[in-house]
């Protein structure tokens, strides 16, 4: 992998990790219809926030050495891939 592509991958991992860590909760407040699964407080939302925050921490760690964390990167990318 070229140095330029590796640098872009590191940047993307860092940005996505930060969004997962600190951006999901504000999104749930700004766009509640996209994040709520019923009226009132949701335990499900808190669980999702915990999962995304944990993923964010690991993506930030992976941004230091992406080639050593390929399985985590594919774990993150796989659910988001387009399906035919």
Buried (B, 14 or more C-beta within 10 A) or exposed (E): EEEEEEEEBBEBBBBBBBBBBEBBBEEBEEEEEEBBEEEEEBEEBEEBBEEBBEBBEBBBBBBEEBEEBEEBBEEBEEEEEEEE
